[in-house]
Amino acid sequence: DSSTSRGLGDVYKAAIDLHGYDTASAKVATNDFISDNIILKKDKIIIIHGIGTGLVRQAVHEVLSQNKYVSEYHTLNLNNGCTIAYLIIDNK
């Protein structure tokens, strides 16, 4: 049953693509995306920020490092234009 599996496929369902965003918009979108996924009880999200100059990635990582609901994050091993973040979900 795919609705109960928690594999890598779930990560890609909870994804946001920030291509074309400036750093300020990327920060707002990332915080909103985290909030939405907390409500949806998704504990893994992927943020596609692209490679480019690295400014959007830096902005995203700044938000992730400061958000109390993010337990850890890292760029995707095979694609450093993406970051996976793990969220703290209250299961009550």
C-alpha positions in Angstrom: 0.0 0.0 0.0 1.7 3.2 -1.2 -0.2 5.4 1.3 1.6 3.7 4.2 5.1 3.5 2.7 7.7 6.0 3.8 10.3 5.5 1.1 12.2 7.9 -1.1 9.0 8.4 -3.3 7.4 10.3 -0.4 10.3 12.8 -0.4 9.6 13.7 -4.0 5.9 14.1 -3.3 6.8 16.8 -0.8 9.0 19.0 -3.1 9.2 22.7 -4.0 11.0 24.0 -7.0 12.6 27.5 -6.4 14.1 28.0 -9.9 13.6 31.6 -10.8 13.2 32.8 -7.2 15.3 35.6 -5.8 16.7 35.0 -2.3 14.0 36.9 -0.4 11.2 35.1 -2.2 13.0 31.7 -1.7 13.2 32.3 2.0 9.5 33.1 2.3 8.6 30.1 0.1 10.8 27.7 2.1 9.3 28.8 5.4 5.8 28.4 4.0 6.7 25.0 2.6 8.0 23.8 5.9 4.8 25.1 7.7 2.6 23.3 5.2 4.4 20.1 5.5 4.3 20.2 9.3 0.5 20.4 9.0 0.5 17.5 6.5 2.8 15.5 8.9 5.5 15.0 6.2 8.8 14.5 7.9 11.0 14.7 4.8 10.9 17.4 2.2 13.0 18.2 -0.9 13.8 21.8 -1.9 15.0 22.2 -5.5 17.1 25.4 -5.5 19.3 24.7 -8.5 23.0 25.3 -8.7 23.5 28.7 -10.4 25.5 31.2 -8.3 24.5 29.4 -5.1 22.7 32.4 -3.6 19.3 30.6 -3.5 20.9 27.5 -1.9 22.5 29.7 0.7 19.2 31.4 1.4 17.4 28.1 1.8 20.1 26.7 4.0 19.9 29.8 6.2 16.2 29.3 6.7 16.7 25.6 7.4 19.4 26.2 10.0 17.1 28.7 11.8 13.8 26.9 11.7 13.1 25.0 14.9 11.1 22.3 13.0 14.1 21.2 10.9 16.2 18.5 12.6 18.7 18.2 9.8 19.3 18.9 6.2 21.8 18.1 3.4 22.2 18.5 -0.3 21.3 15.5 -2.3 24.3 13.4 -3.0 23.8 13.0 -6.7 22.3 16.4 -7.3 23.7 19.4 -5.3 20.9 21.5 -6.8 18.6 19.9 -4.3 18.4 19.9 -0.5 16.6 17.3 1.6 15.3 18.4 5.0 14.0 16.3 7.9 11.2 17.9 9.9 10.2 17.4 13.5 6.6 16.3 13.5 4.4 16.1 16.6 2.5 12.9 16.1 -0.1 13.6 18.8 
